[in-house]
Amino acid sequence: MDASQNQGRQEILYRYAAQKALQDLRSRVPLDASLQQLLNTYPLFSYCRSEIDEEDKSMLKDIAASGQNDLLLRRFALKLLHRFEQHPDVKDFFRELWEKSSEYEIKLEVLWSLLSNPDLSEELYADIGRHLDAANWDKWLPLIVEKLEGDADEKAHVKELMKRYFNL
């Protein structure tokens, strides 16, 4: 089998896995923990992102907001919601999660969208700055390093935001 055939088969498998995982989420079928971990990695995450549409926003917000769900699944839902980060309801949802969540992993997932929002209030920006101070870097740094393991576009976006807002 040549490389192009193998690549074509991989794409079929990735697309099927993404479609099946999202179908299960829509039907509220629990996802296995090992599958949740795979869904959060590239290239499979990219296939999942291409399978969602605006009708999925409510379901993704429900998953992300529920403390009953595994943290990996909640982060996966938030990452998928980034596609709609310019929608007012998603902006509000991210802001609410930032304010209510005590989990640094959740705050990190919504942080990038908040910082991309040109209408970010001074109060919220100051709150973000308080959370990202040197005293909390032991909590943030491992998560940021993990976050940078995304695709090249995501890495560039995160680095640019960190430079722009925090002179890092």
Secondary structure, DSSP 8 states (H G I E B T S, - for coil): --HHHHHHHHHHHHHHHHHHHHHHHHTT----HHHHHHHTSTTHHHHHHHH--GGGHHHHHHHHH-TTS-HHHHHHHHHHHGGGTTSHHHHHHHHHHHHH---HHHHHHHHHHHHH-TT--HHHHHHHHHHTSGGGHHHHHHHHHHHTTS-HHHHHHHHHHHHHHH--
